Amino acid sequence: MNLLALRPQATLQVDLDAVTANVRTIRARTRGEVMAVVKADGFGHGQLDVARAALAGGATRLGVTSIDEARPLRAGGLTVPVLSWLNALDADFAAAVGLGLELGVPGLEHLHAVARTAPGARIHLQLDTGMGRDGAEPAEWDQLCRDARVAEQLGLVRVVGVMGHLPCADRPGHPANARGRDRFAWGLRVAEAAGLRPVDRHLAATAATLSDPLSHHTMSRIGAGLVGIDESGTVRLRPALTLTAPLVTVRRVPAGTPVGYGHTWTARRATRLGLIPVGYADGLPRLASGRAEVWVGGVRRPVAGRISMDMTVVDLGPDTAAAVGDHVTVFGPGSCGEPTTADWAGWAETLEHEIVTGLSARLHRRSSS
Ligand SMILES: *Cc1c(COP(=O)(O)O)cnc(C)c1O
């Protein structure tokens, strides 16, 4: 008997082999190191599991936003270099050094706070290469490099890296990519001239790594690509998530039956309606109501009416063989024709990133590798 078939609840299956395979695919396309970016709980796939699977595929380091986001990696026994690049000025930089983390430094205030409170810190200076979001303003860069060199000579910090980030890497050929690359090269020259010797020089995230070799430098920071998302559309990576849910009830209804809040959908013919116990509190976007489909017994079936907080109704059709207890695939890798997280992103007018990172902790999770 297949015990998997008896799963009583909505289950999110994470295919960690896919993560390992994706890292191998990406490594084959760059001579640089791969830093696995495991922020946001490993893009919603489970931070420690994704980190381990990525390291198994050849990633050599990990990246996260805040210091707190790095703690579970150390608690989980991972000893590889970890970079944390998004911290408030009053963050516990000393604790970060104690955990052996490297720190992103986006400006003079951060440099001085780190040098004052966390002597010995290994830092990556962050240059704004066109995001207009994070990283030092170009006008401040020369001063940042000079002050960092002074702090280095005083033994307070070691500048081990320089990093940038590209805003339009999902569109190969967009002029912002060349501008960002040029600004990064300029930033490296300024750092050199100030006497810094950053060995880690990293600009590219997933899309740039897969579509723009000129952006590679010594390392790529790979997040989305770990879990099968390539926004540049150039490489086929393996999605790692499958969400299944049991049919809690199956009902026969007459033509004209309105369904769900606001009665936005009405059965045009007699049909059967199936109820699955997942809704927007689990991370299914309500905006996908009226567009989304799920996979039932090898066929796509439309969602009927609005996605509710905890549940969703599926129009199974009048002749369905589906019965209470059968499992529906809400999304999967797409290899059999089932909907994917990319489909859900399209139905909800958003990015796949938002779908995968928005899945709730309420979902029962299983990992396989
Ligand atoms: C999230 C993030 C990444 C990873 O980007 P992907 O496109 O998901 O690979 C890299 N660098 C920085 C600074 C990030 O915030």
The ligand as an SDF file (V2000), in Angstrom:
LIG
                    3D

 15 15  0  0  0  0  0  0  0  0999 V2000
   18.0330   38.0780   -3.1470 C   0  0  0  0  0  0  0  0  0  0  0  0
   19.3640   38.5660   -3.5680 C   0  0  0  0  0  0  0  0  0  0  0  0
   20.1470   37.7930   -4.4250 C   0  0  0  0  0  0  0  0  0  0  0  0
   19.6430   36.5420   -5.1060 C   0  0  0  0  0  0  0  0  0  0  0  0
   18.9940   36.9590   -6.2860 O   0  0  0  0  0  0  0  0  0  0  0  0
   18.2960   35.9030   -7.2650 P   0  0  0  0  0  0  0  0  0  0  0  0
   17.8750   36.7150   -8.4270 O   0  0  0  0  0  0  0  0  0  0  0  0
   17.1490   35.3460   -6.4890 O   0  0  0  0  0  0  0  0  0  0  0  0
   19.3170   34.8840   -7.5770 O   0  0  0  0  0  0  0  0  0  0  0  0
   21.4230   38.2360   -4.7210 C   0  0  0  0  0  0  0  0  0  0  0  0
   21.8930   39.3880   -4.1890 N   0  0  0  0  0  0  0  0  0  0  0  0
   21.1690   40.1570   -3.3740 C   0  0  0  0  0  0  0  0  0  0  0  0
   21.7530   41.4120   -2.8290 C   0  0  0  0  0  0  0  0  0  0  0  0
   19.8710   39.7850   -3.0370 C   0  0  0  0  0  0  0  0  0  0  0  0
   19.1410   40.5600   -2.2330 O   0  0  0  0  0  0  0  0  0  0  0  0
  1  2  1  0
  2  3  1  0
  2 14  2  0
  3  4  1  0
  3 10  2  0
  4  5  1  0
  5  6  1  0
  6  7  2  0
  6  8  1  0
  6  9  1  0
 10 11  1  0
 11 12  2  0
 12 13  1  0
 12 14  1  0
 14 15  1  0
M  END
$$$$
